Amino acid sequence: MHGFRHHRVSTLVMAGVSNDVIKNRIGHGSEEMIKRYTYLRHEFIHNERDRV
């Protein structure tokens, strides 16, 4: 189940879901936990960099 949490948080972050909604969905109240669970795909990072 722990691995699913990492995938779910990463997917929500890459979809642009607000941190407040993510915190509510995973049951944690800190931004630090969101950072700890987030693993961004290389394609996402490159696309975001190119977009900016």
mmCIF entry with sequence, helices, sheets and N, C-alpha, C, O atoms, coordinates in Angstrom:
data_MODEL
# 
_entry.id   MODEL 
# 
_entity.id                         1 
_entity.type                       polymer 
_entity.pdbx_number_of_molecules   1 
# 
_entity_poly.entity_id                      1 
_entity_poly.type                           'polypeptide(L)' 
_entity_poly.nstd_linkage                   no 
_entity_poly.nstd_monomer                   no 
_entity_poly.pdbx_seq_one_letter_code       MHGFRHHRVSTLVMAGVSNDVIKNRIGHGSEEMIKRYTYLRHEFIHNERDRV 
_entity_poly.pdbx_seq_one_letter_code_can   MHGFRHHRVSTLVMAGVSNDVIKNRIGHGSEEMIKRYTYLRHEFIHNERDRV 
_entity_poly.pdbx_strand_id                 A 
# 
loop_
_entity_poly_seq.entity_id 
_entity_poly_seq.num 
_entity_poly_seq.mon_id 
_entity_poly_seq.hetero 
1 1  MET n 
1 2  HIS n 
1 3  GLY n 
1 4  PHE n 
1 5  ARG n 
1 6  HIS n 
1 7  HIS n 
1 8  ARG n 
1 9  VAL n 
1 10 SER n 
1 11 THR n 
1 12 LEU n 
1 13 VAL n 
1 14 MET n 
1 15 ALA n 
1 16 GLY n 
1 17 VAL n 
1 18 SER n 
1 19 ASN n 
1 20 ASP n 
1 21 VAL n 
1 22 ILE n 
1 23 LYS n 
1 24 ASN n 
1 25 ARG n 
1 26 ILE n 
1 27 GLY n 
1 28 HIS n 
1 29 GLY n 
1 30 SER n 
1 31 GLU n 
1 32 GLU n 
1 33 MET n 
1 34 ILE n 
1 35 LYS n 
1 36 ARG n 
1 37 TYR n 
1 38 THR n 
1 39 TYR n 
1 40 LEU n 
1 41 ARG n 
1 42 HIS n 
1 43 GLU n 
1 44 PHE n 
1 45 ILE n 
1 46 HIS n 
1 47 ASN n 
1 48 GLU n 
1 49 ARG n 
1 50 ASP n 
1 51 ARG n 
1 52 VAL n 
# 
_struct_asym.id          A 
_struct_asym.entity_id   1 
# 
loop_
_struct_conf.conf_type_id 
_struct_conf.id 
_struct_conf.pdbx_PDB_helix_id 
_struct_conf.beg_label_comp_id 
_struct_conf.beg_label_asym_id 
_struct_conf.beg_label_seq_id 
_struct_conf.pdbx_beg_PDB_ins_code 
_struct_conf.end_label_comp_id 
_struct_conf.end_label_asym_id 
_struct_conf.end_label_seq_id 
_struct_conf.pdbx_end_PDB_ins_code 
_struct_conf.beg_auth_comp_id 
_struct_conf.beg_auth_asym_id 
_struct_conf.beg_auth_seq_id 
_struct_conf.end_auth_comp_id 
_struct_conf.end_auth_asym_id 
_struct_conf.end_auth_seq_id 
_struct_conf.pdbx_PDB_helix_class 
_struct_conf.details 
_struct_conf.pdbx_PDB_helix_length 
HELX_P HELX_P1 AA1 HIS A 2  ? MET A 14 ? HIS A 2  MET A 14 1 ? 13 
HELX_P HELX_P2 AA2 ASN A 19 ? ILE A 26 ? ASN A 19 ILE A 26 1 ? 8  
HELX_P HELX_P3 AA3 GLU A 31 ? TYR A 37 ? GLU A 31 TYR A 37 1 ? 7  
HELX_P HELX_P4 AA4 HIS A 42 ? ARG A 51 ? HIS A 42 ARG A 51 1 ? 10 
# 
_struct_conf_type.id          HELX_P 
_struct_conf_type.criteria    ? 
_struct_conf_type.reference   ? 
# 
loop_
_atom_site.group_PDB 
_atom_site.id 
_atom_site.type_symbol 
_atom_site.label_atom_id 
_atom_site.label_alt_id 
_atom_site.label_comp_id 
_atom_site.label_asym_id 
_atom_site.label_entity_id 
_atom_site.label_seq_id 
_atom_site.pdbx_PDB_ins_code 
_atom_site.Cartn_x 
_atom_site.Cartn_y 
_atom_site.Cartn_z 
_atom_site.occupancy 
_atom_site.B_iso_or_equiv 
_atom_site.pdbx_formal_charge 
_atom_site.auth_seq_id 
_atom_site.auth_comp_id 
_atom_site.auth_asym_id 
_atom_site.auth_atom_id 
_atom_site.pdbx_PDB_model_num 
ATOM 1   N N  . MET A 1 1  ? 0.813  -1.208 0.000   1.00 0.00 ? 1  MET A N  1 
ATOM 2   C CA . MET A 1 1  ? 0.000  0.000  0.000   1.00 0.00 ? 1  MET A CA 1 
ATOM 3   C C  . MET A 1 1  ? 0.849  1.262  0.000   1.00 0.00 ? 1  MET A C  1 
ATOM 4   O O  . MET A 1 1  ? 0.446  2.294  -0.536  1.00 0.00 ? 1  MET A O  1 
ATOM 5   N N  . HIS A 1 2  ? 2.024  1.170  0.603   1.00 0.00 ? 2  HIS A N  1 
ATOM 6   C CA . HIS A 1 2  ? 2.877  2.348  0.684   1.00 0.00 ? 2  HIS A CA 1 
ATOM 7   C C  . HIS A 1 2  ? 3.297  2.823  -0.710  1.00 0.00 ? 2  HIS A C  1 
ATOM 8   O O  . HIS A 1 2  ? 3.311  4.024  -0.977  1.00 0.00 ? 2  HIS A O  1 
ATOM 9   N N  . GLY A 1 3  ? 3.634  1.896  -1.586  1.00 0.00 ? 3  GLY A N  1 
ATOM 10  C CA . GLY A 1 3  ? 4.025  2.251  -2.949  1.00 0.00 ? 3  GLY A CA 1 
ATOM 11  C C  . GLY A 1 3  ? 2.906  2.924  -3.717  1.00 0.00 ? 3  GLY A C  1 
ATOM 12  O O  . GLY A 1 3  ? 3.151  3.810  -4.536  1.00 0.00 ? 3  GLY A O  1 
ATOM 13  N N  . PHE A 1 4  ? 1.681  2.504  -3.454  1.00 0.00 ? 4  PHE A N  1 
ATOM 14  C CA . PHE A 1 4  ? 0.541  3.134  -4.114  1.00 0.00 ? 4  PHE A CA 1 
ATOM 15  C C  . PHE A 1 4  ? 0.398  4.590  -3.695  1.00 0.00 ? 4  PHE A C  1 
ATOM 16  O O  . PHE A 1 4  ? -0.021 5.430  -4.491  1.00 0.00 ? 4  PHE A O  1 
ATOM 17  N N  . ARG A 1 5  ? 0.740  4.889  -2.456  1.00 0.00 ? 5  ARG A N  1 
ATOM 18  C CA . ARG A 1 5  ? 0.647  6.269  -1.980  1.00 0.00 ? 5  ARG A CA 1 
ATOM 19  C C  . ARG A 1 5  ? 1.615  7.161  -2.758  1.00 0.00 ? 5  ARG A C  1 
ATOM 20  O O  . ARG A 1 5  ? 1.255  8.272  -3.146  1.00 0.00 ? 5  ARG A O  1 
ATOM 21  N N  . HIS A 1 6  ? 2.832  6.685  -2.988  1.00 0.00 ? 6  HIS A N  1 
ATOM 22  C CA . HIS A 1 6  ? 3.812  7.440  -3.770  1.00 0.00 ? 6  HIS A CA 1 
ATOM 23  C C  . HIS A 1 6  ? 3.285  7.699  -5.185  1.00 0.00 ? 6  HIS A C  1 
ATOM 24  O O  . HIS A 1 6  ? 3.377  8.815  -5.695  1.00 0.00 ? 6  HIS A O  1 
ATOM 25  N N  . HIS A 1 7  ? 2.739  6.669  -5.801  1.00 0.00 ? 7  HIS A N  1 
ATOM 26  C CA . HIS A 1 7  ? 2.211  6.809  -7.163  1.00 0.00 ? 7  HIS A CA 1 
ATOM 27  C C  . HIS A 1 7  ? 1.042  7.784  -7.195  1.00 0.00 ? 7  HIS A C  1 
ATOM 28  O O  . HIS A 1 7  ? 0.967  8.649  -8.068  1.00 0.00 ? 7  HIS A O  1 
ATOM 29  N N  . ARG A 1 8  ? 0.131  7.639  -6.237  1.00 0.00 ? 8  ARG A N  1 
ATOM 30  C CA . ARG A 1 8  ? -1.059 8.498  -6.207  1.00 0.00 ? 8  ARG A CA 1 
ATOM 31  C C  . ARG A 1 8  ? -0.673 9.957  -6.006  1.00 0.00 ? 8  ARG A C  1 
ATOM 32  O O  . ARG A 1 8  ? -1.180 10.832 -6.708  1.00 0.00 ? 8  ARG A O  1 
ATOM 33  N N  . VAL A 1 9  ? 0.221  10.229 -5.053  1.00 0.00 ? 9  VAL A N  1 
ATOM 34  C CA . VAL A 1 9  ? 0.629  11.612 -4.798  1.00 0.00 ? 9  VAL A CA 1 
ATOM 35  C C  . VAL A 1 9  ? 1.352  12.181 -6.009  1.00 0.00 ? 9  VAL A C  1 
ATOM 36  O O  . VAL A 1 9  ? 1.086  13.313 -6.411  1.00 0.00 ? 9  VAL A O  1 
ATOM 37  N N  . SER A 1 10 ? 2.252  11.421 -6.588  1.00 0.00 ? 10 SER A N  1 
ATOM 38  C CA . SER A 1 10 ? 2.981  11.896 -7.767  1.00 0.00 ? 10 SER A CA 1 
ATOM 39  C C  . SER A 1 10 ? 2.028  12.217 -8.913  1.00 0.00 ? 10 SER A C  1 
ATOM 40  O O  . SER A 1 10 ? 2.172  13.244 -9.576  1.00 0.00 ? 10 SER A O  1 
ATOM 41  N N  . THR A 1 11 ? 1.058  11.340 -9.145  1.00 0.00 ? 11 THR A N  1 
ATOM 42  C CA . THR A 1 11 ? 0.089  11.559 -10.212 1.00 0.00 ? 11 THR A CA 1 
ATOM 43  C C  . THR A 1 11 ? -0.741 12.810 -9.955  1.00 0.00 ? 11 THR A C  1 
ATOM 44  O O  . THR A 1 11 ? -0.994 13.581 -10.881 1.00 0.00 ? 11 THR A O  1 
ATOM 45  N N  . LEU A 1 12 ? -1.165 13.021 -8.725  1.00 0.00 ? 12 LEU A N  1 
ATOM 46  C CA . LEU A 1 12 ? -1.952 14.209 -8.389  1.00 0.00 ? 12 LEU A CA 1 
ATOM 47  C C  . LEU A 1 12 ? -1.134 15.485 -8.554  1.00 0.00 ? 12 LEU A C  1 
ATOM 48  O O  . LEU A 1 12 ? -1.645 16.484 -9.061  1.00 0.00 ? 12 LEU A O  1 
ATOM 49  N N  . VAL A 1 13 ? 0.122  15.462 -8.136  1.00 0.00 ? 13 VAL A N  1 
ATOM 50  C CA . VAL A 1 13 ? 0.989  16.640 -8.280  1.00 0.00 ? 13 VAL A CA 1 
ATOM 51  C C  . VAL A 1 13 ? 1.168  16.975 -9.756  1.00 0.00 ? 13 VAL A C  1 
ATOM 52  O O  . VAL A 1 13 ? 1.039  18.134 -10.150 1.00 0.00 ? 13 VAL A O  1 
ATOM 53  N N  . MET A 1 14 ? 1.466  15.963 -10.575 1.00 0.00 ? 14 MET A N  1 
ATOM 54  C CA . MET A 1 14 ? 1.688  16.204 -12.002 1.00 0.00 ? 14 MET A CA 1 
ATOM 55  C C  . MET A 1 14 ? 0.407  16.639 -12.715 1.00 0.00 ? 14 MET A C  1 
ATOM 56  O O  . MET A 1 14 ? 0.474  17.263 -13.773 1.00 0.00 ? 14 MET A O  1 
ATOM 57  N N  . ALA A 1 15 ? -0.760 16.317 -12.147 1.00 0.00 ? 15 ALA A N  1 
ATOM 58  C CA . ALA A 1 15 ? -2.037 16.740 -12.727 1.00 0.00 ? 15 ALA A CA 1 
ATOM 59  C C  . ALA A 1 15 ? -2.414 18.155 -12.304 1.00 0.00 ? 15 ALA A C  1 
ATOM 60  O O  . ALA A 1 15 ? -3.404 18.706 -12.785 1.00 0.00 ? 15 ALA A O  1 
ATOM 61  N N  . GLY A 1 16 ? -1.620 18.750 -11.398 1.00 0.00 ? 16 GLY A N  1 
ATOM 62  C CA . GLY A 1 16 ? -1.889 20.120 -10.982 1.00 0.00 ? 16 GLY A CA 1 
ATOM 63  C C  . GLY A 1 16 ? -2.898 20.252 -9.856  1.00 0.00 ? 16 GLY A C  1 
ATOM 64  O O  . GLY A 1 16 ? -3.426 21.340 -9.627  1.00 0.00 ? 16 GLY A O  1 
ATOM 65  N N  . VAL A 1 17 ? -3.174 19.167 -9.152  1.00 0.00 ? 17 VAL A N  1 
ATOM 66  C CA . VAL A 1 17 ? -4.119 19.202 -8.033  1.00 0.00 ? 17 VAL A CA 1 
ATOM 67  C C  . VAL A 1 17 ? -3.488 20.003 -6.883  1.00 0.00 ? 17 VAL A C  1 
ATOM 68  O O  . VAL A 1 17 ? -2.291 19.882 -6.624  1.00 0.00 ? 17 VAL A O  1 
ATOM 69  N N  . SER A 1 18 ? -4.288 20.808 -6.207  1.00 0.00 ? 18 SER A N  1 
ATOM 70  C CA . SER A 1 18 ? -3.767 21.659 -5.139  1.00 0.00 ? 18 SER A CA 1 
ATOM 71  C C  . SER A 1 18 ? -3.255 20.826 -3.968  1.00 0.00 ? 18 SER A C  1 
ATOM 72  O O  . SER A 1 18 ? -3.743 19.727 -3.707  1.00 0.00 ? 18 SER A O  1 
ATOM 73  N N  . ASN A 1 19 ? -2.265 21.369 -3.269  1.00 0.00 ? 19 ASN A N  1 
ATOM 74  C CA . ASN A 1 19 ? -1.679 20.675 -2.125  1.00 0.00 ? 19 ASN A CA 1 
ATOM 75  C C  . ASN A 1 19 ? -2.702 20.417 -1.027  1.00 0.00 ? 19 ASN A C  1 
ATOM 76  O O  . ASN A 1 19 ? -2.621 19.397 -0.342  1.00 0.00 ? 19 ASN A O  1 
ATOM 77  N N  . ASP A 1 20 ? -3.655 21.313 -0.847  1.00 0.00 ? 20 ASP A N  1 
ATOM 78  C CA . ASP A 1 20 ? -4.689 21.101 0.176   1.00 0.00 ? 20 ASP A CA 1 
ATOM 79  C C  . ASP A 1 20 ? -5.521 19.857 -0.126  1.00 0.00 ? 20 ASP A C  1 
ATOM 80  O O  . ASP A 1 20 ? -5.836 19.083 0.778   1.00 0.00 ? 20 ASP A O  1 
ATOM 81  N N  . VAL A 1 21 ? -5.871 19.667 -1.378  1.00 0.00 ? 21 VAL A N  1 
ATOM 82  C CA . VAL A 1 21 ? -6.644 18.482 -1.766  1.00 0.00 ? 21 VAL A CA 1 
ATOM 83  C C  . VAL A 1 21 ? -5.799 17.233 -1.588  1.00 0.00 ? 21 VAL A C  1 
ATOM 84  O O  . VAL A 1 21 ? -6.292 16.218 -1.095  1.00 0.00 ? 21 VAL A O  1 
ATOM 85  N N  . ILE A 1 22 ? -4.531 17.291 -1.982  1.00 0.00 ? 22 ILE A N  1 
ATOM 86  C CA . ILE A 1 22 ? -3.641 16.135 -1.835  1.00 0.00 ? 22 ILE A CA 1 
ATOM 87  C C  . ILE A 1 22 ? -3.482 15.777 -0.361  1.00 0.00 ? 22 ILE A C  1 
ATOM 88  O O  . ILE A 1 22 ? -3.563 14.603 0.002   1.00 0.00 ? 22 ILE A O  1 
ATOM 89  N N  . LYS A 1 23 ? -3.257 16.772 0.485   1.00 0.00 ? 23 LYS A N  1 
ATOM 90  C CA . LYS A 1 23 ? -3.109 16.507 1.921   1.00 0.00 ? 23 LYS A CA 1 
ATOM 91  C C  . LYS A 1 23 ? -4.347 15.813 2.476   1.00 0.00 ? 23 LYS A C  1 
ATOM 92  O O  . LYS A 1 23 ? -4.248 14.900 3.296   1.00 0.00 ? 23 LYS A O  1 
ATOM 93  N N  . ASN A 1 24 ? -5.497 16.253 2.022   1.00 0.00 ? 24 ASN A N  1 
ATOM 94  C CA . ASN A 1 24 ? -6.747 15.634 2.468   1.00 0.00 ? 24 ASN A CA 1 
ATOM 95  C C  . ASN A 1 24 ? -6.854 14.194 1.990   1.00 0.00 ? 24 ASN A C  1 
ATOM 96  O O  . ASN A 1 24 ? -7.297 13.325 2.741   1.00 0.00 ? 24 ASN A O  1 
ATOM 97  N N  . ARG A 1 25 ? -6.460 13.933 0.764   1.00 0.00 ? 25 ARG A N  1 
ATOM 98  C CA . ARG A 1 25 ? -6.573 12.589 0.182   1.00 0.00 ? 25 ARG A CA 1 
ATOM 99  C C  . ARG A 1 25 ? -5.625 11.586 0.829   1.00 0.00 ? 25 ARG A C  1 
ATOM 100 O O  . ARG A 1 25 ? -5.970 10.414 0.977   1.00 0.00 ? 25 ARG A O  1 
ATOM 101 N N  . ILE A 1 26 ? -4.417 12.043 1.220   1.00 0.00 ? 26 ILE A N  1 
ATOM 102 C CA . ILE A 1 26 ? -3.453 11.090 1.778   1.00 0.00 ? 26 ILE A CA 1 
ATOM 103 C C  . ILE A 1 26 ? -3.497 11.048 3.300   1.00 0.00 ? 26 ILE A C  1 
ATOM 104 O O  . ILE A 1 26 ? -2.867 10.187 3.914   1.00 0.00 ? 26 ILE A O  1 
ATOM 105 N N  . GLY A 1 27 ? -4.230 11.964 3.907   1.00 0.00 ? 27 GLY A N  1 
ATOM 106 C CA . GLY A 1 27 ? -4.377 11.939 5.357   1.00 0.00 ? 27 GLY A CA 1 
ATOM 107 C C  . GLY A 1 27 ? -3.205 12.519 6.117   1.00 0.00 ? 27 GLY A C  1 
ATOM 108 O O  . GLY A 1 27 ? -3.015 12.214 7.295   1.00 0.00 ? 27 GLY A O  1 
ATOM 109 N N  . HIS A 1 28 ? -2.415 13.353 5.457   1.00 0.00 ? 28 HIS A N  1 
ATOM 110 C CA . HIS A 1 28 ? -1.307 14.037 6.121   1.00 0.00 ? 28 HIS A CA 1 
ATOM 111 C C  . HIS A 1 28 ? -1.540 15.533 6.029   1.00 0.00 ? 28 HIS A C  1 
ATOM 112 O O  . HIS A 1 28 ? -2.125 16.014 5.059   1.00 0.00 ? 28 HIS A O  1 
ATOM 113 N N  . GLY A 1 29 ? -1.089 16.269 7.029   1.00 0.00 ? 29 GLY A N  1 
ATOM 114 C CA . GLY A 1 29 ? -1.344 17.698 7.060   1.00 0.00 ? 29 GLY A CA 1 
ATOM 115 C C  . GLY A 1 29 ? -0.165 18.565 6.685   1.00 0.00 ? 29 GLY A C  1 
ATOM 116 O O  . GLY A 1 29 ? -0.231 19.783 6.847   1.00 0.00 ? 29 GLY A O  1 
ATOM 117 N N  . SER A 1 30 ? 0.925  17.972 6.184   1.00 0.00 ? 30 SER A N  1 
ATOM 118 C CA . SER A 1 30 ? 2.090  18.816 5.917   1.00 0.00 ? 30 SER A CA 1 
ATOM 119 C C  . SER A 1 30 ? 2.522  18.757 4.460   1.00 0.00 ? 30 SER A C  1 
ATOM 120 O O  . SER A 1 30 ? 2.374  17.741 3.781   1.00 0.00 ? 30 SER A O  1 
ATOM 121 N N  . GLU A 1 31 ? 3.055  19.867 4.012   1.00 0.00 ? 31 GLU A N  1 
ATOM 122 C CA . GLU A 1 31 ? 3.614  19.955 2.660   1.00 0.00 ? 31 GLU A CA 1 
ATOM 123 C C  . GLU A 1 31 ? 4.862  19.081 2.557   1.00 0.00 ? 31 GLU A C  1 
ATOM 124 O O  . GLU A 1 31 ? 5.180  18.577 1.480   1.00 0.00 ? 31 GLU A O  1 
ATOM 125 N N  . GLU A 1 32 ? 5.561  18.901 3.658   1.00 0.00 ? 32 GLU A N  1 
ATOM 126 C CA . GLU A 1 32 ? 6.767  18.075 3.670   1.00 0.00 ? 32 GLU A CA 1 
ATOM 127 C C  . GLU A 1 32 ? 6.440  16.633 3.275   1.00 0.00 ? 32 GLU A C  1 
ATOM 128 O O  . GLU A 1 32 ? 7.221  15.997 2.567   1.00 0.00 ? 32 GLU A O  1 
ATOM 129 N N  . MET A 1 33 ? 5.314  16.119 3.717   1.00 0.00 ? 33 MET A N  1 
ATOM 130 C CA . MET A 1 33 ? 4.928  14.752 3.357   1.00 0.00 ? 33 MET A CA 1 
ATOM 131 C C  . MET A 1 33 ? 4.615  14.648 1.872   1.00 0.00 ? 33 MET A C  1 
ATOM 132 O O  . MET A 1 33 ? 4.902  13.627 1.247   1.00 0.00 ? 33 MET A O  1 
ATOM 133 N N  . ILE A 1 34 ? 4.031  15.690 1.306   1.00 0.00 ? 34 ILE A N  1 
ATOM 134 C CA . ILE A 1 34 ? 3.771  15.686 -0.135  1.00 0.00 ? 34 ILE A CA 1 
ATOM 135 C C  . ILE A 1 34 ? 5.100  15.623 -0.881  1.00 0.00 ? 34 ILE A C  1 
ATOM 136 O O  . ILE A 1 34 ? 5.245  14.852 -1.830  1.00 0.00 ? 34 ILE A O  1 
ATOM 137 N N  . LYS A 1 35 ? 6.065  16.428 -0.456  1.00 0.00 ? 35 LYS A N  1 
ATOM 138 C CA . LYS A 1 35 ? 7.384  16.402 -1.100  1.00 0.00 ? 35 LYS A CA 1 
ATOM 139 C C  . LYS A 1 35 ? 8.033  15.030 -0.967  1.00 0.00 ? 35 LYS A C  1 
ATOM 140 O O  . LYS A 1 35 ? 8.648  14.541 -1.915  1.00 0.00 ? 35 LYS A O  1 
ATOM 141 N N  . ARG A 1 36 ? 7.902  14.416 0.184   1.00 0.00 ? 36 ARG A N  1 
ATOM 142 C CA . ARG A 1 36 ? 8.520  13.113 0.422   1.00 0.00 ? 36 ARG A CA 1 
ATOM 143 C C  . ARG A 1 36 ? 7.914  12.031 -0.462  1.00 0.00 ? 36 ARG A C  1 
ATOM 144 O O  . ARG A 1 36 ? 8.620  11.121 -0.896  1.00 0.00 ? 36 ARG A O  1 
ATOM 145 N N  . TYR A 1 37 ? 6.609  12.121 -0.735  1.00 0.00 ? 37 TYR A N  1 
ATOM 146 C CA . TYR A 1 37 ? 5.925  11.097 -1.525  1.00 0.00 ? 37 TYR A CA 1 
ATOM 147 C C  . TYR A 1 37 ? 5.961  11.357 -3.025  1.00 0.00 ? 37 TYR A C  1 
ATOM 148 O O  . TYR A 1 37 ? 5.553  10.492 -3.801  1.00 0.00 ? 37 TYR A O  1 
ATOM 149 N N  . THR A 1 38 ? 6.434  12.518 -3.454  1.00 0.00 ? 38 THR A N  1 
ATOM 150 C CA . THR A 1 38 ? 6.361  12.885 -4.864  1.00 0.00 ? 38 THR A CA 1 
ATOM 151 C C  . THR A 1 38 ? 7.626  12.484 -5.617  1.00 0.00 ? 38 THR A C  1 
ATOM 152 O O  . THR A 1 38 ? 8.744  12.816 -5.223  1.00 0.00 ? 38 THR A O  1 
ATOM 153 N N  . TYR A 1 39 ? 7.413  11.762 -6.705  1.00 0.00 ? 39 TYR A N  1 
ATOM 154 C CA . TYR A 1 39 ? 8.477  11.409 -7.637  1.00 0.00 ? 39 TYR A CA 1 
ATOM 155 C C  . TYR A 1 39 ? 8.004  11.816 -9.022  1.00 0.00 ? 39 TYR A C  1 
ATOM 156 O O  . TYR A 1 39 ? 7.116  11.185 -9.594  1.00 0.00 ? 39 TYR A O  1 
ATOM 157 N N  . LEU A 1 40 ? 8.606  12.881 -9.560  1.00 0.00 ? 40 LEU A N  1 
ATOM 158 C CA . LEU A 1 40 ? 8.170  13.399 -10.845 1.00 0.00 ? 40 LEU A CA 1 
ATOM 159 C C  . LEU A 1 40 ? 8.850  12.636 -11.973 1.00 0.00 ? 40 LEU A C  1 
ATOM 160 O O  . LEU A 1 40 ? 10.036 12.317 -11.895 1.00 0.00 ? 40 LEU A O  1 
ATOM 161 N N  . ARG A 1 41 ? 8.094  12.351 -13.007 1.00 0.00 ? 41 ARG A N  1 
ATOM 162 C CA . ARG A 1 41 ? 8.643  11.682 -14.186 1.00 0.00 ? 41 ARG A CA 1 
ATOM 163 C C  . ARG A 1 41 ? 9.549  12.639 -14.931 1.00 0.00 ? 41 ARG A C  1 
ATOM 164 O O  . ARG A 1 41 ? 9.319  13.849 -14.947 1.00 0.00 ? 41 ARG A O  1 
ATOM 165 N N  . HIS A 1 42 ? 10.581 12.087 -15.547 1.00 0.00 ? 42 HIS A N  1 
ATOM 166 C CA . HIS A 1 42 ? 11.526 12.922 -16.300 1.00 0.00 ? 42 HIS A CA 1 
ATOM 167 C C  . HIS A 1 42 ? 10.823 13.684 -17.419 1.00 0.00 ? 42 HIS A C  1 
ATOM 168 O O  . HIS A 1 42 ? 11.147 14.842 -17.683 1.00 0.00 ? 42 HIS A O  1 
ATOM 169 N N  . GLU A 1 43 ? 9.859  13.034 -18.078 1.00 0.00 ? 43 GLU A N  1 
ATOM 170 C CA . GLU A 1 43 ? 9.125  13.711 -19.152 1.00 0.00 ? 43 GLU A CA 1 
ATOM 171 C C  . GLU A 1 43 ? 8.364  14.914 -18.612 1.00 0.00 ? 43 GLU A C  1 
ATOM 172 O O  . GLU A 1 43 ? 8.314  15.962 -19.257 1.00 0.00 ? 43 GLU A O  1 
ATOM 173 N N  . PHE A 1 44 ? 7.780  14.768 -17.445 1.00 0.00 ? 44 PHE A N  1 
ATOM 174 C CA . PHE A 1 44 ? 7.034  15.865 -16.830 1.00 0.00 ? 44 PHE A CA 1 
ATOM 175 C C  . PHE A 1 44 ? 7.967  17.033 -16.536 1.00 0.00 ? 44 PHE A C  1 
ATOM 176 O O  . PHE A 1 44 ? 7.632  18.184 -16.818 1.00 0.00 ? 44 PHE A O  1 
ATOM 177 N N  . ILE A 1 45 ? 9.127  16.744 -15.975 1.00 0.00 ? 45 ILE A N  1 
ATOM 178 C CA . ILE A 1 45 ? 10.092 17.794 -15.646 1.00 0.00 ? 45 ILE A CA 1 
ATOM 179 C C  . ILE A 1 45 ? 10.533 18.518 -16.910 1.00 0.00 ? 45 ILE A C  1 
ATOM 180 O O  . ILE A 1 45 ? 10.594 19.748 -16.926 1.00 0.00 ? 45 ILE A O  1 
ATOM 181 N N  . HIS A 1 46 ? 10.840 17.779 -17.964 1.00 0.00 ? 46 HIS A N  1 
ATOM 182 C CA . HIS A 1 46 ? 11.271 18.402 -19.220 1.00 0.00 ? 46 HIS A CA 1 
ATOM 183 C C  . HIS A 1 46 ? 10.150 19.233 -19.838 1.00 0.00 ? 46 HIS A C  1 
ATOM 184 O O  . HIS A 1 46 ? 10.395 20.334 -20.331 1.00 0.00 ? 46 HIS A O  1 
ATOM 185 N N  . ASN A 1 47 ? 8.931  18.718 -19.816 1.00 0.00 ? 47 ASN A N  1 
ATOM 186 C CA . ASN A 1 47 ? 7.800  19.468 -20.370 1.00 0.00 ? 47 ASN A CA 1 
ATOM 187 C C  . ASN A 1 47 ? 7.544  20.750 -19.591 1.00 0.00 ? 47 ASN A C  1 
ATOM 188 O O  . ASN A 1 47 ? 7.266  21.791 -20.186 1.00 0.00 ? 47 ASN A O  1 
ATOM 189 N N  . GLU A 1 48 ? 7.633  20.687 -18.280 1.00 0.00 ? 48 GLU A N  1 
ATOM 190 C CA . GLU A 1 48 ? 7.418  21.883 -17.455 1.00 0.00 ? 48 GLU A CA 1 
ATOM 191 C C  . GLU A 1 48 ? 8.520  22.909 -17.708 1.00 0.00 ? 48 GLU A C  1 
ATOM 192 O O  . GLU A 1 48 ? 8.252  24.108 -17.788 1.00 0.00 ? 48 GLU A O  1 
ATOM 193 N N  . ARG A 1 49 ? 9.745  22.441 -17.833 1.00 0.00 ? 49 ARG A N  1 
ATOM 194 C CA . ARG A 1 49 ? 10.860 23.349 -18.107 1.00 0.00 ? 49 ARG A CA 1 
ATOM 195 C C  . ARG A 1 49 ? 10.675 24.014 -19.462 1.00 0.00 ? 49 ARG A C  1 
ATOM 196 O O  . ARG A 1 49 ? 10.885 25.220 -19.591 1.00 0.00 ? 49 ARG A O  1 
ATOM 197 N N  . ASP A 1 50 ? 10.286 23.250 -20.469 1.00 0.00 ? 50 ASP A N  1 
ATOM 198 C CA . ASP A 1 50 ? 10.071 23.810 -21.811 1.00 0.00 ? 50 ASP A CA 1 
ATOM 199 C C  . ASP A 1 50 ? 8.892  24.782 -21.823 1.00 0.00 ? 50 ASP A C  1 
ATOM 200 O O  . ASP A 1 50 ? 8.916  25.782 -22.541 1.00 0.00 ? 50 ASP A O  1 
ATOM 201 N N  . ARG A 1 51 ? 7.868  24.491 -21.034 1.00 0.00 ? 51 ARG A N  1 
ATOM 202 C CA . ARG A 1 51 ? 6.686  25.347 -20.973 1.00 0.00 ? 51 ARG A CA 1 
ATOM 203 C C  . ARG A 1 51 ? 7.026  26.723 -20.404 1.00 0.00 ? 51 ARG A C  1 
ATOM 204 O O  . ARG A 1 51 ? 6.478  27.737 -20.836 1.00 0.00 ? 51 ARG A O  1 
ATOM 205 N N  . VAL A 1 52 ? 7.928  26.744 -19.440 1.00 0.00 ? 52 VAL A N  1 
ATOM 206 C CA . VAL A 1 52 ? 8.310  28.007 -18.795 1.00 0.00 ? 52 VAL A CA 1 
ATOM 207 C C  . VAL A 1 52 ? 9.279  28.721 -19.697 1.00 0.00 ? 52 VAL A C  1 
ATOM 208 O O  . VAL A 1 52 ? 9.742  29.812 -19.366 1.00 0.00 ? 52 VAL A O  1 
# 
